């Protein structure tokens, strides 16, 4: 069975957007395009350029290949990215607090 890549992208794009609770207008704003264009992508009417795939993936904080996976679970993917982001935030806060402690100790 062949799969239409437009349909896979359309479904994944919509699921990733909805998993974040975003409107089409919000995603359009983040990718500097129109709400109408996002709607056409999600309805398999249009297919994005490689540059737009990059913009969409960056805005959604996913790997661009996630938009083309037939077996993607947007909720699991969101949880994975959430965990990574929280780890990054924790490491940053830890570093900043340690720097402040060091500054205070030097006074």
C-alpha positions, 0 to 999 in steps of 0.5 A, spaced: 500 500 500 502 506 498 502 512 502 501 519 500 506 523 503 502 530 503 497 526 507 502 523 512 505 530 513 498 534 513 496 529 519 502 529 523 502 537 522 495 538 525 496 533 530 503 536 533 499 543 532 493 540 536 498 537 541 501 544 543 494 547 544 495 552 538 491 554 533 493 555 525 493 562 526 499 561 532 503 556 528 502 561 522 505 567 526 511 562 528 512 560 521 511 567 518 506 565 513 498 565 513 493 561 517 490 560 510 497 556 508 497 552 514 490 550 513 492 548 506 498 544 508 493 540 514 488 539 508 493 536 503 492 541 498 499 544 498 506 541 500 511 545 503 518 547 501 524 544 504 525 551 507 518 551 510 518 544 513 524 546 517 520 552 519 515 548 521 519 543 525 523 549 528 516 552 531 514 545 533 520 543 536 521 537 533 525 534 528 523 535 521 523 528 519 517 527 525 513 530 520 513 525 515 513 519 520 507 514 519 508 511 526 509 518 530 505 519 536 505 526 537 503 526 545 509 521 546 514 526 542 511 532 546 513 528 552 520 527 550 521 534 548 518 536 554 523 532 558 529 534 554 527 542 555 526 541 562 533 538 563 536 543 559 532 548 564 534 545 570 542 545 568 541 552 566 538 554 573 543 550 576 549 553 573 546 560 574 545 559 581 552 556 582 555 562 579 551 567 583 554 563 589 561 563 587 560 571 586 557 571 593 563 567 596 568 571 593 566 578 596 
